[in-house]
Amino acid sequence: MNGAGRILTAVLIAAGAIGFLAVPSQAKIGLEAIEARVGLASLEDDAGSTFIISAAADMGMLTKDLGLEFNADFWTKGWGDEEVAEWTWTNIAFLANLRYAFPMKGGSFHPFAFGGIGFSYWKADWDCKYCDDEIWGDLSESGIEFGLDLGLGADFGSGEGMMPTVRAGYNTNGGGDYLFIQGGLKFPVGK
């Protein structure tokens, strides 16, 4: 992660800590809603695009406008020709985001910005049918990377019952950075 990424991470962690410590009487933490989204991820280095599936847990509000959410993203992308050689990259990200709700008076449009940190598990597989098996036949590598998740989104509806939601953003995790755009549904829990 570069210097700007480290600074942004420190700012996000500090904002979360201030939210927890400065206004404990306003904090309303607990599972408020779950969310399911699908969309498109555009991968770094002109690697193309693929479908992305996400799930989220809205954990309530730290302050009047600042909330906490946990997300999980999954995508996989393959390249090559199954007759000769194939390469597959799989990414699973686990993210903790602060979510700032832009103040709006009434209406059914609820915009927000989000940013946070996360860990991504990635796995790369290479399978070459006609390569020397000792050197190139089947290779597999995996790792866990630390990164950032940033973006904008909006929920639509009165806040009662199921709500459509959209978001667009950028996830950098050192293994397979991606831009994404998604839509889905948010379901309140216990209401």
C-alpha positions as a Markdown table, in Angstrom:
| # | Residue | x | y | z |
|---|---|---|---|---|
| 1 | Met | 0.0 | 0.0 | 0.0 |
| 2 | Asn | 1.4 | 3.4 | -0.9 |
| 3 | Gly | 1.7 | 6.5 | 1.4 |
| 4 | Ala | -1.6 | 8.0 | 0.5 |
| 5 | Gly | -3.4 | 4.6 | 1.2 |
| 6 | Arg | -1.8 | 4.5 | 4.6 |
| 7 | Ile | -2.9 | 8.0 | 5.4 |
| 8 | Leu | -6.4 | 7.3 | 4.3 |
| 9 | Thr | -6.5 | 4.1 | 6.3 |
| 10 | Ala | -5.4 | 6.0 | 9.4 |
| 11 | Val | -8.0 | 8.7 | 8.9 |
| 12 | Leu | -10.8 | 6.1 | 8.5 |
| 13 | Ile | -9.7 | 4.2 | 11.6 |
| 14 | Ala | -9.4 | 7.5 | 13.6 |
| 15 | Ala | -12.9 | 8.6 | 12.4 |
| 16 | Gly | -14.3 | 5.2 | 13.6 |
| 17 | Ala | -12.6 | 5.5 | 16.9 |
| 18 | Ile | -13.8 | 9.1 | 17.4 |
| 19 | Gly | -17.3 | 7.9 | 16.5 |
| 20 | Phe | -17.2 | 5.2 | 19.2 |
| 21 | Leu | -15.5 | 7.3 | 21.9 |
| 22 | Ala | -16.9 | 10.8 | 21.4 |
| 23 | Val | -20.6 | 10.1 | 21.1 |
| 24 | Pro | -21.4 | 6.8 | 22.9 |
| 25 | Ser | -24.9 | 8.1 | 23.7 |
| 26 | Gln | -25.8 | 8.4 | 20.0 |
| 27 | Ala | -24.3 | 5.0 | 19.0 |
| 28 | Lys | -26.8 | 2.5 | 18.0 |
| 29 | Ile | -24.8 | -0.6 | 17.1 |
| 30 | Gly | -26.4 | -3.9 | 16.2 |
| 31 | Leu | -27.5 | -5.8 | 13.1 |
| 32 | Glu | -30.0 | -3.5 | 11.3 |
| 33 | Ala | -30.1 | -5.0 | 7.8 |
| 34 | Ile | -28.6 | -7.4 | 5.4 |
| 35 | Glu | -27.8 | -6.7 | 1.8 |
| 36 | Ala | -27.2 | -8.8 | -1.3 |
| 37 | Arg | -25.7 | -7.3 | -4.5 |
| 38 | Val | -24.5 | -8.3 | -7.9 |
| 39 | Gly | -22.6 | -6.3 | -10.5 |
| 40 | Leu | -19.6 | -5.9 | -12.7 |
| 41 | Ala | -16.0 | -5.6 | -11.6 |
| 42 | Ser | -13.4 | -4.1 | -14.0 |
| 43 | Leu | -10.0 | -5.6 | -13.1 |
| 44 | Glu | -6.7 | -3.8 | -13.0 |
| 45 | Asp | -4.1 | -3.8 | -15.8 |
| 46 | Asp | -6.6 | -4.2 | -18.6 |
| 47 | Ala | -7.4 | -7.7 | -17.4 |
| 48 | Gly | -11.1 | -7.4 | -18.4 |
| 49 | Ser | -14.2 | -7.5 | -16.4 |
| 50 | Thr | -16.2 | -10.2 | -14.5 |
| 51 | Phe | -19.3 | -10.5 | -12.4 |
| 52 | Ile | -19.0 | -9.7 | -8.7 |
| 53 | Ile | -21.3 | -11.0 | -5.9 |
| 54 | Ser | -21.5 | -9.2 | -2.5 |
| 55 | Ala | -23.2 | -9.5 | 0.8 |
| 56 | Ala | -23.3 | -6.9 | 3.6 |
| 57 | Ala | -24.4 | -6.5 | 7.2 |
| 58 | Asp | -25.5 | -3.0 | 8.2 |
| 59 | Met | -24.4 | -2.8 | 11.8 |
| 60 | Gly | -26.1 | 0.5 | 12.8 |
| 61 | Met | -25.0 | 4.0 | 13.5 |
| 62 | Leu | -22.0 | 5.3 | 15.3 |
| 63 | Thr | -23.3 | 8.9 | 15.1 |
| 64 | Lys | -26.3 | 10.5 | 13.5 |
| 65 | Asp | -24.7 | 10.3 | 10.0 |
| 66 | Leu | -21.9 | 7.7 | 10.3 |
| 67 | Gly | -22.6 | 4.0 | 10.2 |
| 68 | Leu | -20.7 | 0.8 | 10.2 |
| 69 | Glu | -21.0 | -2.1 | 7.8 |
| 70 | Phe | -19.3 | -5.4 | 7.0 |
| 71 | Asn | -19.1 | -6.6 | 3.4 |
| 72 | Ala | -17.9 | -9.7 | 1.6 |
| 73 | Asp | -17.1 | -9.6 | -2.2 |
| 74 | Phe | -16.5 | -12.6 | -4.5 |
| 75 | Trp | -15.4 | -12.7 | -8.1 |
| 76 | Thr | -13.4 | -15.0 | -10.4 |
| 77 | Lys | -12.0 | -14.5 | -13.8 |
| 78 | Gly | -10.5 | -17.0 | -16.3 |
| 79 | Trp | -8.4 | -16.5 | -19.4 |
| 80 | Gly | -7.0 | -18.7 | -22.1 |
| 81 | Asp | -8.0 | -21.7 | -24.1 |
| 82 | Glu | -9.0 | -24.9 | -22.4 |
| 83 | Glu | -7.3 | -26.9 | -25.2 |
| 84 | Val | -3.9 | -25.3 | -24.6 |
| 85 | Ala | -3.6 | -23.3 | -21.4 |
| 86 | Glu | -5.9 | -21.6 | -18.9 |
| 87 | Trp | -5.3 | -19.1 | -16.1 |
| 88 | Thr | -7.9 | -18.3 | -13.4 |
| 89 | Trp | -7.9 | -15.7 | -10.7 |
| 90 | Thr | -10.3 | -15.8 | -7.7 |
| 91 | Asn | -10.8 | -13.1 | -5.1 |
| 92 | Ile | -12.7 | -13.1 | -1.9 |
| 93 | Ala | -12.7 | -9.8 | 0.1 |
| 94 | Phe | -13.8 | -9.3 | 3.7 |
| 95 | Leu | -14.3 | -5.5 | 4.4 |
| 96 | Ala | -15.2 | -3.2 | 7.3 |
| 97 | Asn | -16.5 | 0.1 | 6.1 |
| 98 | Leu | -17.6 | 3.4 | 7.6 |
| 99 | Arg | -20.7 | 4.7 | 5.8 |
| 100 | Tyr | -21.5 | 8.4 | 5.8 |
| 101 | Ala | -25.1 | 9.2 | 5.0 |
| 102 | Phe | -25.5 | 12.5 | 3.2 |
| 103 | Pro | -28.2 | 14.6 | 5.1 |
| 104 | Met | -31.4 | 14.6 | 3.1 |
| 105 | Lys | -34.8 | 15.8 | 4.1 |
| 106 | Gly | -37.5 | 13.2 | 3.4 |
| 107 | Gly | -37.9 | 11.5 | 0.1 |
| 108 | Ser | -36.9 | 8.1 | -1.1 |
| 109 | Phe | -33.3 | 8.8 | -2.2 |
| 110 | His | -30.7 | 8.2 | 0.4 |
| 111 | Pro | -27.1 | 8.8 | -0.9 |
| 112 | Phe | -24.0 | 7.8 | 1.0 |
| 113 | Ala | -20.2 | 7.5 | 0.8 |
| 114 | Phe | -18.3 | 4.6 | 2.2 |
| 115 | Gly | -14.7 | 3.8 | 2.9 |
| 116 | Gly | -12.9 | 1.2 | 4.9 |
| 117 | Ile | -10.3 | -1.5 | 5.2 |
| 118 | Gly | -10.3 | -5.2 | 4.4 |
| 119 | Phe | -8.5 | -8.4 | 3.7 |
| 120 | Ser | -8.7 | -10.2 | 0.4 |
| 121 | Tyr | -7.9 | -13.9 | -0.1 |
| 122 | Trp | -6.8 | -14.5 | -3.7 |
| 123 | Lys | -5.8 | -17.6 | -5.6 |
| 124 | Ala | -4.2 | -17.9 | -9.1 |
| 125 | Asp | -4.3 | -21.1 | -11.0 |
| 126 | Trp | -2.4 | -22.0 | -14.2 |
| 127 | Asp | -3.0 | -25.1 | -16.2 |
| 128 | Cys | -1.0 | -25.8 | -19.3 |
| 129 | Lys | -1.9 | -29.0 | -21.2 |
| 130 | Tyr | 1.2 | -29.1 | -23.4 |
| 131 | Cys | 3.8 | -27.6 | -21.1 |
| 132 | Asp | 6.6 | -29.5 | -19.3 |
| 133 | Asp | 4.7 | -30.7 | -16.1 |
| 134 | Glu | 7.8 | -30.2 | -13.9 |
| 135 | Ile | 8.0 | -26.5 | -14.8 |
| 136 | Trp | 4.7 | -25.2 | -16.2 |
| 137 | Gly | 2.1 | -28.0 | -16.0 |
| 138 | Asp | -0.1 | -27.0 | -13.0 |
| 139 | Leu | 0.8 | -24.0 | -10.9 |
| 140 | Ser | -1.2 | -22.6 | -8.1 |
| 141 | Glu | -0.5 | -19.6 | -5.8 |
| 142 | Ser | -2.6 | -17.8 | -3.2 |
| 143 | Gly | -2.2 | -15.1 | -0.6 |
| 144 | Ile | -4.0 | -12.7 | 1.7 |
| 145 | Glu | -3.7 | -9.0 | 1.1 |
| 146 | Phe | -4.7 | -5.9 | 3.0 |
| 147 | Gly | -6.5 | -3.1 | 1.2 |
| 148 | Leu | -9.0 | -0.3 | 1.0 |
| 149 | Asp | -12.6 | -0.1 | -0.2 |
| 150 | Leu | -14.0 | 3.3 | -1.3 |
| 151 | Gly | -17.1 | 4.5 | -3.1 |
| 152 | Leu | -20.5 | 6.1 | -3.4 |
| 153 | Gly | -24.0 | 4.6 | -3.3 |
| 154 | Ala | -27.7 | 5.1 | -2.6 |
| 155 | Asp | -30.6 | 3.3 | -1.0 |
| 156 | Phe | -34.1 | 3.9 | -2.4 |
| 157 | Gly | -37.3 | 3.7 | -0.4 |
| 158 | Ser | -38.9 | 4.9 | 2.8 |
| 159 | Gly | -36.6 | 2.8 | 5.0 |
| 160 | Glu | -39.5 | 0.4 | 5.8 |
| 161 | Gly | -39.2 | -3.0 | 4.3 |
| 162 | Met | -37.0 | -4.2 | 1.4 |
| 163 | Met | -35.1 | -1.4 | -0.3 |
| 164 | Pro | -33.2 | -1.3 | -3.7 |
| 165 | Thr | -29.6 | -0.2 | -3.3 |
| 166 | Val | -26.8 | 0.7 | -5.7 |
| 167 | Arg | -23.1 | 1.4 | -5.3 |
| 168 | Ala | -19.9 | 2.1 | -7.3 |
| 169 | Gly | -16.4 | 2.1 | -6.0 |
| 170 | Tyr | -12.8 | 1.0 | -6.0 |
| 171 | Asn | -11.2 | -1.9 | -4.1 |
| 172 | Thr | -7.5 | -2.1 | -3.8 |
| 173 | Asn | -6.1 | -5.2 | -2.1 |
| 174 | Gly | -2.6 | -5.7 | -3.6 |
| 175 | Gly | -3.7 | -8.9 | -5.4 |
| 176 | Gly | -6.3 | -7.9 | -7.8 |
| 177 | Asp | -7.6 | -4.3 | -7.6 |
| 178 | Tyr | -10.9 | -3.6 | -9.2 |
| 179 | Leu | -13.5 | -0.9 | -10.0 |
| 180 | Phe | -17.1 | -2.1 | -9.4 |
| 181 | Ile | -20.7 | -1.1 | -10.0 |
| 182 | Gln | -23.5 | -3.1 | -8.3 |
| 183 | Gly | -27.2 | -3.2 | -7.6 |
| 184 | Gly | -29.1 | -5.2 | -5.1 |
| 185 | Leu | -31.6 | -5.4 | -2.3 |
| 186 | Lys | -31.4 | -4.4 | 1.4 |
| 187 | Phe | -33.5 | -6.3 | 3.9 |
| 188 | Pro | -34.2 | -4.9 | 7.4 |
| 189 | Val | -33.7 | -7.3 | 10.3 |
| 190 | Gly | -36.0 | -7.3 | 13.3 |
| 191 | Lys | -38.4 | -4.6 | 12.0 |
